[in-house]
Amino acid sequence: MYELLILLIGLAGLMLGAELIIKAALTIAEHYKISHAFIGLTLLTLGTNLPELVISVTGSIQRSMGTETSGLIIGDSIGSCFGQICITMGVVGMFGVLTLTKRELSRDGVMMLVSVALLFLTGLDGTLSRTDGLIFIGAYAVYFFLLYREEEVHQKFKSAPPLYFTRTILSISAGFAILILSSYAVLNNALYLADMWGISQSFIGIVLIGLGTSLPELALSWSSIRKRAVNLSVFNLIGSNIFDILFTLGVGSLISSFTVSEALVRFDIPALFFVSLLVLLFFRRHMQLKKNEAFVLIMLYVLYIGVKIYSL
């Protein structure tokens, strides 16, 4: 089947793009002595979440022109967060050792919980308004500024010898381009197959599209295991969950406000908060994710998908 072949080629492209980005990111981090935490929470997060951002912007423009896309966009963000924190973190935790310090847990982990809580609170009235979008983007801007200042990035760039960026920028650009194109190859063909198999659009929004747009994180995480830079993965995953909600939905709702369904407020968003909190509790016990805990995360995702299928 042609569509299935393109989907498999897209998956291979995700791995190639991830390889290029990880290599370039490590080069920058090592040269300027920038921590893996900052690289994973910022540069890699932006790159791997471009598919979600593009979908949010495109969908919000379509909504402003009269086509209802709210469920698709919010479902994509929630589904992507579930995929990243349960499937990707679970798979990486089964094959590598993910660790967090107390400082990182209280700063980045708490921010991840805050982002989900904000989505819940702003969605209680059934709408993500332009004002809510401003709040989301403002919260993300403050978080990014604190990361930038704590890392002393400007000072590190000033004190380090020059780095010839041409090759590094080309590698990152090519990696991001391949990731985006491959993500859409996987996503579009998966959507076609789902339509052909008769899967509902609501299921696609939360499960299929969300999982599809979290594939870049899975590809980056797998590459980080092979390159023995596993902590790049955990920071990318936490950063992606923060970015997906605060920046992606923030930008989208600035363009056109979204409608938040009662089902999302009653079940999906609280479920996302629960698994986010559970992950942080797992890390708090030993400052790392154990293999049995990683397996629990994978099983929770399977249970979540099962509930979604049952409720169709």
C-alpha positions in Angstrom: 0.0 0.0 0.0 1.5 3.3 -1.1 0.3 5.3 1.9 1.8 2.8 4.3 5.2 2.9 2.4 5.3 6.7 2.7 4.5 6.5 6.4 7.5 4.1 6.9 9.7 6.4 4.9 8.5 9.3 7.1 9.5 7.4 10.2 13.0 6.8 8.8 13.2 10.6 8.1 12.4 11.4 11.7 15.3 9.3 12.8 17.7 11.0 10.3 16.5 14.5 11.2 16.9 13.7 14.9 20.4 12.5 14.4 21.4 15.8 12.7 19.9 17.9 15.4 21.3 16.0 18.4 24.8 16.1 16.9 24.6 19.9 16.3 23.1 20.6 19.7 25.8 18.7 21.5 28.4 20.6 19.5 27.0 24.0 20.6 26.5 22.8 24.2 30.1 21.5 24.5 31.7 24.5 22.8 29.9 27.1 24.9 29.7 24.9 28.0 25.9 25.2 28.0 24.0 22.6 30.0 22.0 19.8 28.4 19.1 21.1 30.4 19.0 24.5 28.7 19.5 22.9 25.2 16.8 20.4 25.8 14.3 22.8 27.3 14.8 25.5 24.6 16.5 24.7 21.2 15.3 21.1 20.9 11.9 21.8 22.3 11.3 24.5 19.7 12.4 22.2 16.8 10.5 19.1 17.8 7.3 21.1 18.5 7.2 23.0 15.2 4.6 20.4 13.8 2.2 21.2 16.7 2.8 24.9 16.3 2.1 24.8 12.6 -1.0 22.8 13.1 -2.2 25.2 15.8 -1.6 28.4 13.7 -3.1 26.8 10.5 -6.1 25.5 12.4 -6.7 28.8 14.2 -6.6 30.7 10.8 -9.1 28.2 9.4 -11.3 28.7 12.5 -11.2 32.5 12.0 -12.5 31.8 8.5 -15.5 29.8 9.7 -14.2 26.2 9.9 -14.4 24.7 13.4 -11.0 23.2 14.4 -10.9 23.7 18.2 -11.2 20.0 19.1 -8.5 19.1 16.6 -6.0 21.6 17.9 -6.5 21.2 21.6 -6.8 17.5 21.2 -3.4 17.5 19.3 -1.7 19.4 22.1 -3.2 17.1 24.8 -2.5 13.9 22.8 1.1 15.1 22.1 1.7 15.7 25.8 0.4 12.3 26.7 2.5 10.7 24.0 5.7 12.5 25.1 5.3 11.9 28.9 4.0 8.3 28.8 5.1 6.6 25.6 8.4 8.5 24.8 9.5 8.9 28.4 8.4 5.3 29.2 10.3 3.8 26.2 13.5 5.9 27.0 13.2 4.9 30.6 13.1 1.2 29.7 16.4 1.5 27.7 18.3 4.4 29.5 18.5 6.1 32.9 16.6 9.4 33.1 17.7 11.6 36.0 16.6 15.0 37.4 18.2 17.1 40.2 16.0 18.6 42.9 16.5 22.0 41.4 15.4 20.8 37.9 12.4 18.9 39.5 11.2 22.0 41.3 11.8 24.4 38.4 10.9 22.5 35.3 8.6 19.8 36.7 6.5 22.3 38.6 6.3 24.5 35.5 4.9 21.5 33.6 2.2 21.0 36.2 1.4 24.7 36.2 0.9 24.7 32.4 -1.6 21.9 32.6 -3.4 23.6 35.6 -3.6 26.8 33.6 -5.2 24.9 30.6 -7.7 23.4 33.0 -8.6 26.7 34.7 -8.9 28.7 31.5 -10.9 26.0 29.9 -13.6 25.9 32.7 -15.7 28.5 30.9 -15.6 26.5 27.7 -13.3 28.9 25.8 -9.6 29.6 25.3 -9.9 33.4 24.6 -7.3 35.8 23.3 -6.7 37.0 26.8 -6.0 33.4 27.9 -3.5 33.2 25.0 -1.7 36.3 26.3 -1.5 34.7 29.7 -0.1 31.5 28.3 2.6 33.3 26.2 3.4 35.6 29.1 3.9 32.6 31.4 6.2 30.9 28.9 8.2 34.2 28.3 8.9 34.5 32.0 9.9 30.8 32.2 12.3 31.2 29.2 13.8 34.4 30.7 14.5 32.7 34.0 16.2 29.8 32.2 18.3 32.2 30.0 19.4 34.2 33.1 20.2 31.2 35.2 22.2 29.6 32.5 24.1 32.9 31.9 24.0 32.2 28.2 25.0 35.7 27.1 28.1 35.6 29.3 29.1 32.2 28.0 28.7 33.3 24.4 30.9 36.4 25.1 33.7 34.5 26.9 33.9 31.4 24.5 36.2 31.4 21.4 34.3 31.9 18.1 32.5 28.9 16.7 32.2 28.5 13.0 28.4 28.2 12.8 28.0 27.4 9.1 28.2 23.6 9.4 26.3 23.6 12.7 23.4 25.8 11.4 23.1 23.8 8.2 22.9 20.6 10.3 20.2 22.0 12.6 18.3 23.5 9.7 18.4 20.3 7.7 17.4 18.3 10.7 14.5 20.5 11.5 13.3 20.5 7.9 13.5 16.7 7.7 11.7 16.4 11.0 8.9 18.7 9.9 8.5 17.1 6.5 8.7 13.6 7.9 6.2 14.4 10.6 3.7 15.6 8.0 4.4 12.6 5.8 3.6 10.3 8.8 0.7 12.4 9.9 -1.0 12.9 6.6 -0.8 9.3 5.5 -1.9 8.1 9.0 -4.9 10.4 8.6 -5.7 8.9 5.2 -5.4 5.4 6.5 -7.6 6.3 9.5 -10.2 7.8 7.3 -10.1 4.7 5.1 -10.5 2.5 8.1 -13.4 4.6 9.4 -11.8 6.0 12.6 -13.7 9.1 13.9 -12.3 12.6 13.7 -12.5 13.2 17.5 -10.4 10.1 18.0 -7.9 11.3 15.4 -7.6 14.7 17.1 -6.6 13.5 20.6 -4.9 10.1 19.8 -3.6 9.8 16.2 -2.6 13.4 15.5 -1.2 13.8 19.1 0.8 10.7 18.8 1.9 11.5 15.3 3.2 15.0 16.2 5.1 13.6 19.2 7.1 11.3 16.9 10.0 13.9 16.6 10.5 13.7 20.4 10.6 9.9 20.3 13.1 10.1 17.4 15.3 12.6 19.3 15.0 10.6 22.5 16.1 7.4 20.8 19.1 9.2 19.2 20.1 10.7 22.6 20.2 7.1 24.1 22.5 6.0 21.3 24.7 9.1 21.8 24.7 8.6 25.6 23.2 12.0 26.1 20.0 10.6 27.7 19.3 13.7 29.8 18.8 15.7 26.7 15.7 13.5 26.2 14.1 14.2 29.6 14.6 17.9 29.3 13.2 17.9 25.8 10.1 16.0 26.9 9.4 18.2 29.9 10.1 21.3 27.8 7.9 20.0 25.0 4.9 19.5 27.4 5.3 23.1 28.6 5.8 24.5 25.1 2.8 22.5 23.6 0.4 24.0 26.1 1.7 27.5 26.8 3.2 28.6 23.5 1.4 26.5 20.9 -2.1 26.9 22.3 -1.2 30.5 23.3 -0.3 31.6 19.8 -3.2 29.7 18.3 -5.8 31.3 20.7 -4.3 34.7 20.0 -5.3 34.3 16.3 -8.7 32.8 17.1 -10.2 31.8 20.4 -10.9 28.0 20.8 -13.9 26.2 22.2 -13.0 23.7 25.0 -15.4 20.8 25.2 -16.7 19.6 28.5 -15.2 16.2 27.9 -11.7 17.7 27.7 -12.2 19.6 31.0 -13.8 16.6 32.8 -11.5 13.8 31.7 -8.6 14.5 29.3 -7.0 17.5 31.0 -7.3 16.1 34.6 -5.9 12.8 33.2 -2.9 14.7 31.8 -2.4 16.5 35.1 -2.5 13.1 36.9 0.2 11.4 34.7 2.4 14.6 34.9 2.2 14.6 38.7 2.9 10.9 38.8 6.0 11.3 36.7 7.3 13.9 39.0 6.6 11.7 42.0 8.5 8.9 40.4 11.5 11.2 39.9 11.3 12.5 43.4 11.7 9.1 44.9 15.2 8.4 43.6 15.9 11.4 41.4 15.6 9.1 38.4 13.0 7.1 36.5 13.2 3.3 37.2 12.4 0.7 34.6 9.3 -0.5 36.4 8.0 3.1 36.6 8.7 3.6 32.9 6.6 0.5 32.2 3.8 1.9 34.3 3.8 5.1 32.2 3.5 3.0 29.0 0.6 1.0 30.5 -1.1 4.2 31.5 -1.0 5.4 28.0 -2.5 2.1 26.8 -5.2 2.4 29.4 -5.9 6.0 28.3 -6.2 5.0 24.6 -8.4 2.1 25.7 -10.8 4.5 27.5 -10.8 6.8 24.4 -11.7 3.9 22.1 -14.4 2.7 24.5 -16.0 6.1 24.6 -16.2 6.5 20.8 
